[in-house]
Amino acid sequence: MTKIYYYISQNGNNPFSDFLDSLEHKQQAKILRLIFQIEEYGLISILPHTKKLSNTPFWEIRILGKDNLRIIYLIPTENEIVILHAFNKKSKKTPTKEIQIAINRYSDWKSHN
């Protein structure tokens, strides 16, 4: 089993939860299905949906098709992941702005764990 942690800001906000709440039910279901798969069977179970982000410690879960959603996470230990950021991808390359958000959240997370 893989333990999934979600970045929580210092004021108690969960940006991933906020992102999920902003989506349509069908999009939420796609994401939650992948999250449950990871918890039960590990990251290997969703391999076609993952990709390493070059020059960063981060990985992304890719929800392809009409929805083109991304979830940026990192793997602090073998059976853990920390979800830092999620967004709607509109360009071919992952925008620097989105990676910077993940970097900032990772720094914050590291300083509190």
N, C-alpha and C positions, 0 to 999 in steps of 0.2 A: 504494500500500500504506500501511496505517496501522500505526504501531508502538504496541503496547500495553504499558504499564508497570503493575506491581502495587505497591501500597504495601507496603513491608517495614518492620516496626517496628525500633527501634534494637537490640533483642535478637535480630533475625533472623527473627521470625515473619512469616508471610504470611497475614493474616486472610482474604483472599479464598480462598486454597487451603484453609484450615481450614473455611470455610463450604462450599465445594464438597464436601469430604470428608464433611461431615455430611448431605449430601442423598442421596436415592435415585438410582439409576442413571439413570432416565428424566429426572429434574430436571437432573442433571449434563449429560446429553446435550443438553437444550434450551439450557442456558447456553453450553456449549462450541460448539455449532453457531453461535450468534450471535457469539461471540468470533471464531471462524474467519472468519465472513462479514465482520466489521469489518476484520480484518487483510487480507483479500484485496481487498475492494471498498469499504472505507471506511464511515463511519457512515451515509451516505446509503442504504446497502443494507438497513439495519434501521429506517428511519424510522418505521414505525408503532409500533415498540417503544421509542422514545425520547421523553423529555419533559424540558423545562427545569424545574428546581426554583425556584420563585419566590423572589426576594430572596436568592439565593445564586449563587456562580459554578458551581454543580454541575448536572449532568444526571443522569437515571436511565434505565437500561434496564429496561423492564417486561416481565416474563414473566407473561402473564395466564392466566386459566383457573383450574383447580383449584389450581395451584401458586402463583400470586400472589407471585412473587419480585421483588426489586428489587436493582439494582446501581447504586451511586452513583459517578459518575466526573466528571472535569473534562478540559478540552481545553487543554493548555498551549500547543500550537502546532497548525498546520493539520493535520498528519498524525500526531498523537500523542494518545493518551488515557492518563490515569492512573486506574486503578480503585482507589478508596479503601475502599469498604465494600459489603457485600451483606447482605441480610436477608430474612426472610419477612415480608411485609406483611399485617397482620391488620385494619387499619382503613382507612377511606376516604382519610384524609389521611396523608401521610408523617409519622411521629412526629418531634417535635422532638429526641428522644433520638438517633434514627438520624442526623439531620442534624448534630447536635453531634459525633457520632463522626467523621463525614466531615470536619467543620471541624477537629477536633483532628488528624486524620491529615494533612490538607492542610497545616496549619501545620508539622507535623513534617517532612513531605516537602519543603516549601519551604525549610526551614532547612538541609536536607542536599543540596539540588540547585541 
